[in-house]
Amino acid sequence: MRTLTVEHAQAQLEAMLEQPDGLKSPLRIEGPGGSAVLVPEALWSGAQESLALLSIPAMGESLQAGMNTPLGECDESLAW
């Protein structure tokens, strides 16, 4: 993870956000009183969605079972 001082991050923030591809990965910002992490919006949204799904009882196990199922054993049509 790239690390910038708070001063350097302030100077570059607008330029980073104006780039067509924007911020691509988390950025650690260090200041005199501590540090923080700036996360790209797409990554943040994905993390929020994952947390929401995993908060449903047994959903994590169900997703893991689905990922471990060979493609040949998957249904080709949905019953609903």
N, C-alpha and C positions, 0 to 999 in steps of 0.2 A: 504494500500500500504506500503510495506516495505521501510524503509529509511536507507541509509548508508551515512557515511561521504565520502567525495571524496577520502580520503586516504584509507579507508576500501574498497571502490569500486574498486580502482586501484589494490589493492592487490588481490581481488577476481575475477576480470573480466575474466581473461583467464580461470580460473577454472570453472566459471559459464558457459562460452561458450563451454567448452570441454565436459560438461556433456551430456549424450545421450538425455535427455529431455530438455536441454538448459534452457534458461530463460523462465519461464512460465507466469509471470505477470509483469506489469510495476514496475519499481524500482526507487524510488526518491533518488537522490544523492544531498547531501547538501555540499556546500563549503563555504569558508569565504565570497565570493562575491555574492552568490546567490544559486539557486538550479536548477536542471534539472531532467528530467524523461527519463529513458532508457526503451524503449518499445520493447518487443519481435517482431521479424520480421513478424510472422504470424498475430499478432494483428495489426501491422502497415499496412500490406497489406489489411487486411479486412476493416480497417478504410478508406484507400485510395479508395477501391472499392465502399464502401458505399457513400463516398463523390462524386465520379464520377457519380454514379447512381442518387443521389439526385440533381445533378446539371442539369439534363435533365428536362425541364419544365413538370410538372404534373406527373413525374415518382414516386415521393413520395406518392402521393395520390393513384396512380394505384397500387403500391406495398401494401399499407395499405389495399386497397379494396380487393386485392387478399388474403391477410392474414386473413381477416375477412370473407371470403366466406366459407361456410360449404363445406366439402369435397364432399358430395353428390350432390352439385350443380356445381361441376367442370366438364369440358369436359374430356372425356377419350381419345380423339384423337385430333390431331392438324389439322387445315385446311390448313396449309402450309406445 
